[in-house]
């Protein structure tokens, strides 16, 4: 079954987008004309009855979108590596004594040196997808990378020891 999203006009209010899950559950986002939005969870037994609503401000809505987007991105990367023989996805904790700590990601020259791609940085419970060479590596960062087994091993050594 494909993803089913229904749009319902709410006269005088705005509109509602409903996502119907594979199990038949309904979740909605009501977008008010004034820019406010609410997340709605519908009753399991009566899909027409909204069980609870949660008002989301702009920052909360953006954070929820980031969390959902990041988890989907990581799941898709994992499934990609499952389909491609010899391609792996790995999470590498940045060592606390890394020579790249508090330096821009570009200083590692990771792709050139290891033929592995850094596709995200996880920091403080947030995921930064597609980091740029200017993004600074911080203590506690977890690097999400894609590459061959040898390339990822080389990336872990590079982050720990610097270039050979």
Buried (B, 14 or more C-beta within 10 A) or exposed (E): EEEEEEEEEEEEEBBBBBEBEEEEEBEBBBBBEEEBBBBBBBEEEEEEEBEEEEEBEEEEBEEBEBEEEBEEBBEEBEEEBEEEEEBBBBEBEBBEEBBBBEEBBBEBEBBEBBBBBBBBBBBEEEBBBEBEEEBBBEEEBEBBBBBBEEBBBBBBBBBBEEEE
